[in-house]
Structures are given as C-alpha cells and as structure tokens.
Amino acid sequence: MLAKLHTYSLFGIEAKPVEVEVDISPAAMPKTILVGLAEAAVKESIHRVERALVNSGYERPFDRIVINLSPADLPKDAASFDLPISLGLLTASGQMTSERFADYACVGELALDGTLRPIRGALSMALAAREQGKKGLLVPVSNAQEAAVVEGLDIFAADTLAEAVGFYTEQLPLEPVSFSWQQAVADHGAYVDDFSDVKGQEAAKRAVIVAAAGNHHILMIGSPGTGKTLLARRIATILPRLSQQESLETTRIWSAVGRMEPGQSLVLLRPFRPPHHTVSEAGLVGGGSTPAPGEISLAHNGILFLDELPEFNRRTLEVLRQPLEENCVTISRAIGSVTFPASLMLVAAMNPCPCGFRGDPRRQCQCNPIQIERYLARISGPLLDRIDIHIEVPPVPFRELSEQKTGTDSQHMHAQVMAAREIQQRRFEGQPVQINGKMSPRQIRTHCRLDADAENLLKTAMDEMGLSARAHDKILRVSRTIADLEQSDRIQASHLSEAINYRTLDRRYWT
C-alpha cells in the first residue's frame, strides 16, 4: 500500500517542498529502504520512528518498506521528517486513513516516546506552505507561535504522535493557533540596557548617534576599560524598532539555525552578535556542505560587534569586504549556491597597541614601535576604508565616574536618530535605498552637493590625508547624516568638518 504526504526541507533559510512517499509490500523480504538524498540525521530517523510507533501504541510494520523523499536531488538533512514518515508508515500499513494529506502538510521530530520536539525553520516552512496553497500546517507545540505569524495559513499544534494521528483522522479537533503582534511586542520587545548606564563619553555618544542615524559602520579605539563594549551593546536601543518585514526576515534566519527560544514567535529586538575573535571564516559568513548562515547573517537588521578587532584572523576579516558593500553573502557549493541577507551595522573595537595603553595619560605604554606596527597591520587598509566612522574613546575621569547624575540616555538619543531617519525616508521615498549609509554614487551626487567653502575643505582633507575615493564617498554620506541631525537641507562646512574628523584616527594610528 502506498501513502503520500507533504512536508518541507530547509536549504539555507529557504524551505523547499518535499513529498514523502511510503510503500509497504507485504509479500517481499522485510527490509526498510530510505531513498532521496537523505543525510545522516534523516537516515537515523528510521530507528526513532520505529520506537516512537511502538511506544505510542501502534504496530511497527515488518514488511518491505520503501520511503522516498522527493525531489531526489535535494539534500535533506534534518529530523523534521520524523512525523511525516511515521504518518506514512501508519497509513501504508492500514493503521489509519486520512483525507487531509493533500491539504495539510506536517513537520516534526519525534522522541522515542512519541512526543514531538521542536524543529528548525518553522517560519520558512509555513511561508512555503502558504505559497503552495496548503490549507494548513501541523507543527510541534514549541514551534506553533513562530509558524502562526504567517497570515492566510492555519497552523495546528500537536504535542505527540497520537495527537497528530487524531488530527489527520479528524478524531481530535484542534483549533488553529492565533498570533498577536501587539502581545508579542509586549512580551519580547523591550530593551534592558540604556545609554544612561555609560558615564561620560559624550563625544563618543555623539558619534554613535551619527552612526545610528545613517547606519554607518563605526570603529572605536581606546584603552581597556574605557567603555567601548558598554557603548556597543547599547546602540540597538537607539535604532528604529524592527518593522514587521524586518522582523520576519530576521526570524527566518534565526529559526533556520535553531536560535529561537521555545514558544518565541518572532525576533523583535535588533540582533546584537559579538562573535569571539577565534571564529572561523565559515562561522562568520556561513558555510558547510549544506550552506548555513553565519554570524553576519544572524546580525541581519542588527549589529555585528567585533571586539578586539586586531585579534581576529586577518583572512577571516577580509571575507567581510563583500558583505559590507553588498549587504548579502553568497556561498557556492557543488549542490548549488545560496545567498543569505547581511544588511547590518558593523561596530568594531580595539586597543591602540598590544598592551592597550598607548596615549593613556594614566599608564605608560610598554610596546615598541615594531610591536605597534605589527599589531595595527593586522587590519588591512581596504577593510578599514569600509568603516565610515573612527573615534577615540578616552579614559573617563574619576569625577565623571563618581557623579550621581546620568549622562545622555537612550530615549533622547533615539529621538534624534528617528528625526534624522524620517528626513531620509522622505528624501529616498520610492527608491531602493532608504538610508544615508547605503547611498549609491548617483544618489551621493544628487543629495550631497557642497558649496564652495565645503568643497575646498574636502579637497584639502583628501590631499593632506591621502584618502581614497571610497573614503571620499563615505565622508559625504556621514556629512549628509550630520546635516540631517541638524535639520539642515544643505551640507555646510561644519557638517563636513565633523565628518572629516571621524576619518582622522586611521591616519593617526596607521602612519
């Protein structure tokens, strides 16, 4: 007897439709055959499924069983096929019948006692089910809220194999899972950190406001303990809230790599990813035999924080060049190419020298010039050129640390950022680029025109600092953001001067 069910397989962050065919031949020699380019996790599912069937009160077929996962050329590497294979075995062996297999797909990993465990990529699978025209999708209870985000598709949650059988045989009425965006925001949409926790560093906060307002990459240089990490971890609190579309995009990535908390519906706060400096190239940009997202994709619509930047492998850092420019990363393998989104804000921090105390008025630097040169040379010029803002974070005096009053808080900084972002939305209305930090050369020529004084100032800076054409464009982008923060239609010399000052550290430390 033959049974056919519908399910989905993740390829990158996309869910591909898969048809599960189970055929049982009573007259043949008992044997179980699994075909369809199944990887180890799927092949091992046969043993889980057999014990889950028995422990759930069903009979394990002892005939010749052929399980086909179609299409045959699509790699399948997940435990989410357990549930459809189990239901197929029960149907093909005559232990159940259902008219729902054509309209309702299912996914789920089985425990040996028949309970359903969470799977990766539930949101992508729900989106694929809607695109296929399915009426509904049956998922484990832990994935129900995540999948229920998709409108136009009924999501049903089962806790055990027996409940899944009851749903498909229509003996157990299950209500579709509901989702409330407002409730999700109330439960998971609040930040704990605040810039008021950072004493002093008002100049650094100003640079952070500029970076957040235009989505500019920023590098902070300073001695240990000056507050670089503290500043970086609070940048997300002043960025605009994630839109529903951005939240869906981010959730798909996090779900595909299994980073969602049980019962969590969406990623509602901007991601903050601080990979350790020992991270590999594949860990940073993604990879694997079946490509999976890396840290830069997990930071999509959020912040990638690289602390102790020179300690990262130089070759690993170089793979950031293309994603920072194109906002995506493409990974090619023999089985195909996958493109992951990587629209992020890069925040980096480093010490000025190996010992960390170069230029610190309180501590004497113990490094010789050769050591300093080798340390700074770990960061290539092309990568440094792609970072818009370079700032120095000096030590905070005791007087400021001991003061009871707080400095600028996230609420006021957020208000400034949002005012500048609104100006940019009106400026770029109807255009693919909606933010200053991503302006194309043509948009720079249109929106970053300079008067005679400002143009002479930029020419002098280019000549004296030896800046590249890319640095020229980045200065104009940053100055446009500074002008927006000042509610100015035109870029004035003062705006340009501040933007140029944000490019001086690379000449001070790298010459």
C-alpha positions in Angstrom: 0.0 0.0 0.0 1.2 3.5 -0.9 0.9 6.7 1.2 1.8 10.2 0.2 2.3 13.2 2.5 3.7 16.7 2.1 6.5 18.3 4.2 9.4 20.7 3.8 13.2 20.7 3.9 15.5 23.6 4.7 18.1 24.7 2.1 19.9 27.7 3.6 17.0 29.7 5.0 14.5 28.7 2.3 12.0 25.8 2.8 11.7 23.5 -0.2 8.6 21.3 -0.7 9.2 17.6 -0.2 6.8 14.8 -0.9 7.1 11.8 1.4 6.1 8.5 -0.3 5.9 5.3 1.8 5.2 2.0 0.2 4.8 -1.3 2.1 5.0 -4.6 0.2 3.8 -7.5 2.5 5.0 -10.3 0.2 8.6 -9.1 0.0 11.5 -9.8 2.3 11.3 -7.5 5.4 13.6 -4.5 4.9 13.5 -0.7 5.2 14.9 1.3 2.4 15.2 5.1 2.5 16.0 7.0 -0.7 16.0 10.6 -1.8 19.5 12.0 -0.9 18.9 11.7 2.8 21.7 12.8 5.1 22.7 11.2 8.4 20.0 12.9 10.5 17.3 11.6 8.2 18.7 8.1 7.9 18.8 7.8 11.6 15.2 8.8 11.8 14.1 5.2 10.9 15.2 3.9 14.3 13.5 6.8 16.1 10.3 6.4 14.1 10.1 2.6 14.8 10.4 3.0 18.6 8.1 6.0 18.6 5.4 4.0 16.8 5.6 1.1 19.3 5.8 3.3 22.4 2.7 5.3 21.1 0.7 2.1 20.9 0.9 1.4 17.2 2.3 -1.6 15.4 5.7 -1.5 13.6 5.4 -2.9 10.1 7.7 -5.8 9.5 7.3 -5.9 5.7 9.4 -4.5 2.9 9.2 -0.7 3.3 10.4 1.8 0.8 10.5 5.5 1.8 11.1 8.0 -1.0 11.8 11.7 -0.3 11.1 13.7 -3.5 12.7 15.6 -5.2 15.6 13.1 -5.2 18.3 15.7 -6.0 17.5 18.0 -3.0 19.7 17.3 0.1 17.7 16.5 3.1 19.4 16.9 6.5 17.0 17.4 9.4 15.0 15.4 11.9 11.8 17.2 10.8 10.9 14.3 8.5 10.1 12.0 11.5 6.5 12.9 11.7 5.5 12.6 8.0 7.4 9.3 7.8 5.6 8.0 10.8 2.2 9.0 9.5 3.1 7.5 6.1 4.0 4.2 7.8 0.7 4.1 9.7 -1.3 4.9 6.6 0.6 2.4 4.3 0.2 -0.3 6.9 -3.5 0.3 7.2 -3.5 1.5 10.8 -5.0 4.9 9.8 -6.6 6.7 6.8 -6.9 10.4 6.1 -8.4 12.7 3.5 -6.3 15.6 4.8 -2.9 14.7 3.5 -3.3 16.7 0.3 -4.3 19.9 2.0 -2.3 19.8 5.3 1.4 19.4 5.5 3.3 18.4 8.6 6.8 18.7 10.2 8.2 17.4 13.4 10.9 15.5 15.2 9.9 12.5 17.3 11.2 11.4 20.6 11.3 7.7 21.4 8.1 8.0 23.5 6.3 9.6 20.6 6.4 13.2 21.8 7.1 15.9 19.2 10.3 18.0 19.6 10.9 21.5 18.0 12.4 21.8 14.6 14.4 24.4 12.8 12.9 26.7 10.1 9.2 26.6 11.1 8.6 30.1 9.8 10.1 29.4 6.4 8.1 26.2 6.2 4.9 28.0 7.0 5.7 30.5 4.3 6.4 27.7 1.8 3.1 26.0 2.7 1.2 29.2 2.0 2.9 29.6 -1.3 2.0 26.1 -2.2 -1.7 26.8 -1.5 -2.0 24.5 1.5 -4.8 25.0 3.9 -2.7 24.4 7.0 0.5 23.1 8.6 0.8 20.8 11.6 3.9 21.6 13.7 5.2 20.8 17.2 3.7 22.9 20.0 7.1 24.6 20.6 7.0 25.9 17.0 3.4 26.9 16.9 3.7 30.6 17.7 6.6 31.1 15.3 4.6 29.5 12.4 1.4 31.2 13.3 3.0 34.6 12.3 2.2 33.7 8.7 -1.2 35.0 7.6 -3.5 33.1 5.3 -2.5 29.7 6.7 -3.9 27.7 9.6 -1.3 26.4 12.0 -2.1 23.4 14.2 0.0 22.3 17.1 0.4 18.7 18.3 2.4 17.5 21.3 2.5 13.8 20.4 2.4 11.4 17.5 -1.0 10.3 18.8 -2.4 13.8 18.6 -1.1 14.2 15.0 -2.9 11.0 14.1 -6.0 12.2 15.7 -5.8 15.5 13.7 -5.4 13.8 10.4 -8.1 11.2 11.1 -10.4 14.1 12.3 -10.9 12.3 15.6 -9.2 15.1 17.6 -10.4 18.6 16.8 -7.6 21.1 17.0 -8.1 24.8 16.9 -5.7 26.9 14.7 -3.1 28.7 16.7 -3.6 32.5 16.9 -0.9 35.2 16.9 -1.0 38.8 18.2 1.7 41.2 17.1 0.9 43.6 20.0 1.2 40.8 22.5 4.5 39.5 21.1 5.9 43.1 21.3 4.7 43.4 24.9 6.3 40.0 25.8 9.6 40.2 23.9 10.1 43.7 22.6 11.7 45.7 25.5 15.4 46.6 25.9 17.0 46.3 29.3 20.2 48.3 28.6 20.3 52.1 28.4 22.9 54.7 27.5 22.4 56.3 30.8 24.5 53.5 32.2 27.5 54.9 30.4 29.2 57.7 32.5 30.9 60.4 30.5 31.9 59.7 26.9 29.5 62.3 25.5 31.7 62.7 22.4 31.6 59.0 21.7 27.8 59.1 22.2 27.6 61.8 19.6 29.5 59.7 17.1 27.2 56.7 18.0 24.2 58.9 17.3 25.6 59.8 13.8 26.4 56.2 13.1 22.9 55.0 14.1 21.1 57.8 12.3 22.7 56.9 8.9 23.5 53.2 9.6 27.2 53.9 9.3 29.9 51.4 10.4 31.9 52.6 13.3 35.3 51.7 14.9 36.1 52.6 18.5 39.8 52.8 19.6 40.7 53.1 23.3 42.5 51.7 26.3 41.0 48.7 28.2 38.0 49.7 30.4 37.1 53.0 28.7 33.5 51.8 27.8 33.8 50.6 24.2 31.8 47.4 24.8 29.4 49.2 27.0 28.7 51.7 24.2 28.4 49.0 21.5 25.9 46.9 23.5 23.5 49.9 23.8 23.5 51.0 20.2 20.5 48.8 19.4 18.4 50.7 21.9 18.6 53.9 19.8 18.0 52.3 16.4 14.4 52.3 14.9 12.2 49.4 16.0 12.2 46.4 13.8 9.4 46.7 11.2 7.2 43.6 10.7 9.0 42.8 7.4 12.4 43.2 9.1 11.3 41.0 12.0 10.1 38.3 9.6 13.4 38.4 7.7 15.5 38.2 10.9 13.3 35.4 12.4 13.7 33.2 9.3 17.5 33.3 9.7 17.5 32.7 13.4 14.9 29.9 13.1 16.9 28.2 10.3 19.9 27.8 12.7 17.8 26.9 15.7 18.4 30.0 17.7 14.7 30.7 18.6 13.6 30.2 22.2 10.8 27.6 22.7 7.5 29.4 22.3 9.1 32.6 20.8 7.2 33.8 17.8 9.5 36.5 16.3 12.8 38.2 16.8 11.5 41.7 17.9 14.7 43.3 19.1 17.6 44.2 16.7 20.2 41.4 16.9 23.5 42.0 18.6 26.1 39.4 17.6 29.5 39.5 19.3 31.5 36.6 17.8 34.7 35.7 19.6 38.0 36.5 17.8 38.6 32.8 17.3 35.6 32.5 14.9 36.3 30.8 11.6 35.5 32.1 8.2 32.6 29.7 7.9 31.4 30.7 11.3 31.5 34.4 10.4 30.0 34.3 6.9 28.3 30.9 6.8 29.2 27.7 5.1 29.1 23.9 5.5 28.4 21.1 3.0 24.8 22.3 3.1 25.2 26.1 3.5 24.0 27.5 6.7 24.0 31.2 7.8 27.0 32.6 9.8 27.3 35.5 12.3 26.9 38.2 9.7 23.6 36.9 8.6 22.5 36.4 12.2 23.2 40.1 12.6 21.0 41.0 9.7 19.0 44.1 10.5 21.1 44.5 13.6 24.7 44.9 14.9 27.8 42.8 14.3 30.2 43.7 17.1 33.9 42.7 16.6 35.7 43.3 19.9 39.5 43.3 19.9 39.5 43.6 16.1 43.2 43.0 15.5 43.0 39.7 17.4 40.7 38.3 14.6 42.4 36.2 11.9 43.2 38.7 9.1 42.0 36.3 6.5 38.7 35.9 8.4 38.2 39.7 8.5 38.8 40.0 4.8 35.7 37.9 4.0 33.7 40.8 5.4 34.6 43.1 2.5 31.9 41.9 0.0 29.0 41.6 2.6 29.7 45.1 3.9 29.3 46.6 0.4 26.5 44.4 -1.0 24.5 43.6 2.2 24.4 39.9 1.4 26.8 36.9 1.2 26.7 34.2 -1.5 28.0 30.7 -0.7 28.6 28.3 -3.6 28.7 24.6 -3.2 28.5 21.6 -5.6 24.9 21.2 -4.8 24.1 24.9 -5.6 24.5 28.5 -4.4 22.8 30.1 -1.5 22.5 33.8 -0.8 22.0 35.0 2.7 21.0 38.5 3.7 23.6 40.5 5.7 22.4 44.1 6.0 24.0 45.1 9.2 25.8 47.8 11.1 29.4 46.9 11.9 30.7 48.1 15.3 34.3 47.3 16.0 36.5 48.0 19.0 40.2 47.7 19.5 43.1 48.9 21.7 45.6 51.4 20.3 48.5 48.9 20.8 49.2 45.4 22.1 49.4 46.4 25.8 46.4 48.8 25.3 47.9 51.9 26.9 49.3 53.9 24.0 48.2 57.5 24.6 46.7 56.8 28.0 47.7 59.6 30.4 47.5 57.3 33.4 49.5 54.3 32.2 52.7 54.1 30.3 52.8 52.1 27.1 55.3 49.2 27.1 55.2 48.5 23.4 58.0 49.3 21.0 57.2 50.8 17.5 57.7 47.4 15.7 55.2 45.7 18.0 52.7 48.5 17.5 53.2 48.4 13.7 52.6 44.7 13.6 49.6 44.9 15.8 47.9 47.6 13.6 48.9 45.9 10.4 46.6 43.0 11.2 43.8 45.2 9.9 44.0 45.8 6.2 43.6 49.2 4.6 40.7 48.0 2.4 38.7 46.8 5.4 39.5 50.0 7.4 38.4 52.1 4.4 34.9 50.4 4.6 34.4 51.7 8.1 32.7 55.1 8.0 33.5 56.5 11.4 36.6 56.1 13.5 36.5 57.5 17.0 38.8 57.5 20.1 37.2 56.5 23.4 39.4 58.1 26.1 39.6 57.1 29.8 36.8 58.5 31.9 38.0 60.8 34.8 37.1 59.8 38.3 35.0 63.0 38.7 32.6 61.8 36.0 32.5 58.3 37.2 31.6 59.3 40.7 28.8 61.7 39.7 25.3 60.7 40.6 23.6 62.3 37.6 23.4 60.3 34.4 24.5 61.3 31.0 22.6 61.3 27.8 20.1 58.4 27.9 18.8 56.2 25.1 15.4 57.9 24.9 16.9 61.3 23.9 19.4 59.7 21.6 16.7 57.6 20.0 14.6 60.7 19.4 17.5 62.4 17.5 18.0 59.2 15.4 14.4 58.9 14.5 14.1 62.6 13.5 17.1 62.1 11.1 15.6 58.8 9.8 12.3 60.5 9.0 14.1 63.0 6.8 15.9 60.2 5.0 12.6 58.4 4.4 11.1 61.4 2.7 14.3 62.0 0.7 14.5 58.4 -0.6 10.8 57.8 -0.9 10.2 55.3 -3.7 13.9 54.4 -4.1 15.5 51.1 -3.2 17.9 52.8 -0.8 16.2 54.3 2.3 19.2 55.4 4.3 22.3 57.6 4.0 24.9 54.9 4.8 23.8 52.9 1.7 23.6 55.7 -0.8 24.8 54.9 -4.3 27.3 57.1 -6.1 24.5 58.6 -8.2 22.5 59.4 -5.0 25.6 61.0 -3.4 25.9 63.3 -6.4 22.3 64.3 -6.1 21.9 64.7 -2.3 25.4 65.6 -1.1 26.2 68.8 -3.1 28.7 71.1 -1.5 29.1 74.8 -1.6 32.5 76.4 -2.5 33.8 76.5 1.1 32.9 72.9 1.9 34.3 71.7 -1.4 37.6 73.4 -0.7 37.7 71.9 2.8 37.1 68.4 1.4 39.7 68.8 -1.3 42.3 69.9 1.3 41.4 66.9 3.5 41.7 64.5 0.6 45.1 65.8 -0.3 46.6 66.0 3.2 45.2 62.7 4.5 45.6 60.7 1.3 42.1 59.4 1.4 40.7 57.0 -1.2 37.7 57.6 -3.5 35.7 55.2 -1.2 36.7 57.4 1.9 35.6 60.5 -0.1 32.1 59.0 -0.6 31.9 57.9 3.0 32.7 61.3 4.3 29.9 62.7 2.1 27.5 60.1 3.4 28.4 60.9 7.0 28.2 64.6 6.5 24.8 64.2 5.0 23.7 62.4 8.1 25.1 65.1 10.3 23.2 67.7 8.3 20.0 65.7 8.8 20.6 65.6 12.6 20.9 69.4 12.5 17.7 69.6 10.3 19.7 71.2 7.5 18.8 70.9 3.9 22.4 71.6 2.7 25.7 70.2 3.9 27.6 73.0 5.5 31.3 73.3 6.2 30.7 72.5 9.9 29.0 69.2 9.0 31.7 68.3 6.6 34.4 69.1 9.2 32.9 66.8 11.8 32.7 64.0 9.2 36.3 64.5 8.3 37.3 64.4 11.9 35.7 60.9 12.1 38.4 59.8 9.5 41.5 61.1 11.2 42.2 58.2 13.5 43.2 55.8 10.7 45.9 58.3 9.8 47.0 59.0 13.4 47.4 55.3 14.2 48.3 53.8 10.9 51.1 56.3 9.9 
